[in-house]
Amino acid sequence: MRRTESRGDRVSRSHYRLPAIAGQPCSLLPTLFLLSSRGLLSRLILILSSSSPL
Protein backbone atom coordinates (compact mmCIF):
# COMPACT_ATOMS: atom_id res chain seq x y z
CA MET A 1 0.00 0.00 0.00
CA ARG A 2 2.90 2.34 0.66
CA ARG A 3 4.07 1.94 -2.93
CA THR A 4 0.68 2.92 -4.32
CA GLU A 5 0.53 5.90 -1.97
CA SER A 6 4.00 7.05 -3.04
CA ARG A 7 2.98 6.67 -6.68
CA GLY A 8 -0.15 8.77 -6.09
CA ASP A 9 1.93 11.45 -4.40
CA ARG A 10 4.38 11.49 -7.29
CA VAL A 11 1.59 11.76 -9.85
CA SER A 12 -0.15 14.56 -7.95
CA ARG A 13 3.11 16.46 -7.47
CA SER A 14 4.11 16.11 -11.12
CA HIS A 15 0.55 17.09 -12.13
CA TYR A 16 0.79 20.30 -10.11
CA ARG A 17 4.19 20.99 -11.66
CA LEU A 18 2.72 20.85 -15.17
CA PRO A 19 2.16 24.19 -16.94
CA ALA A 20 -1.25 25.83 -17.39
CA ILE A 21 -1.69 23.81 -20.60
CA ALA A 22 -2.83 20.95 -18.34
CA GLY A 23 -6.26 22.62 -18.23
CA GLN A 24 -6.63 23.49 -14.53
CA PRO A 25 -7.65 27.14 -13.87
CA CYS A 26 -6.00 27.03 -10.42
CA SER A 27 -2.64 26.36 -12.09
CA LEU A 28 -3.26 29.09 -14.68
CA LEU A 29 -2.91 32.03 -12.26
CA PRO A 30 0.48 31.00 -10.79
CA THR A 31 1.89 30.49 -14.28
CA LEU A 32 0.58 33.89 -15.40
CA PHE A 33 2.16 35.55 -12.36
CA LEU A 34 5.38 33.67 -13.06
CA LEU A 35 5.38 34.74 -16.71
CA SER A 36 4.53 38.34 -15.85
CA SER A 37 7.28 38.42 -13.21
CA ARG A 38 9.77 37.19 -15.80
CA GLY A 39 8.48 39.61 -18.42
CA LEU A 40 7.50 36.78 -20.78
CA LEU A 41 3.78 37.53 -20.56
CA SER A 42 4.05 40.33 -23.13
CA ARG A 43 5.96 38.03 -25.48
CA LEU A 44 3.33 35.34 -25.06
CA ILE A 45 0.55 37.83 -25.85
CA LEU A 46 2.43 39.04 -28.92
CA ILE A 47 2.93 35.48 -30.15
CA LEU A 48 -0.73 34.60 -29.57
CA SER A 49 -1.97 37.81 -31.23
CA SER A 50 0.33 37.31 -34.22
CA SER A 51 -0.68 33.66 -34.65
CA SER A 52 -4.40 34.38 -34.30
CA PRO A 53 -6.32 35.54 -37.42
CA LEU A 54 -7.71 38.49 -35.44
N, C-alpha and C positions, 0 to 999 in steps of 0.2 A: 504493500500500500504506500510505503514511503516513496518508492520509485515513481508511482503514478502521480503522487502529490508533487514531487520535484518536477516532473514533466509538465504538469499543469502550471506550476509557478513559472517555469521557463517560457512556456507558450504565452502566458499572460504578460510577462515582462517584455518579451520580444514584440508582442502585439502592441504594447503601449509605446515601444520604441519606434514603431513604424511611422512614416510620415503621414500627413493629413490625407494622402491619397487612399489610405485604408478605408475611409468613408465615415469615420466617427467625428461628429461635430465637436466633441470635447477635446479631441486631439488637434482640431483645426486651429483653435485660438492660440495655444502654446507655439505652434509652428509659425503662425502669423507674427506673433510677438518676436519670435526668434529671428525670422526673416527681416522684420522691420528694424530690429536692433542691429542686425548685421548690414542693413542698407540694401538687402537683396530684394526687398518687397517691390521697390520701384522697378527694378529690372524684370521681375516676374510679371508685373502689370504691363510693362512695355512689350514683353514677349507675347503675353496672352492677347493684348490689343492688336498687335501686328499680325498674329496668326489667325485671329477671328475676322470674318468677312466684314463685320461692322467697323 
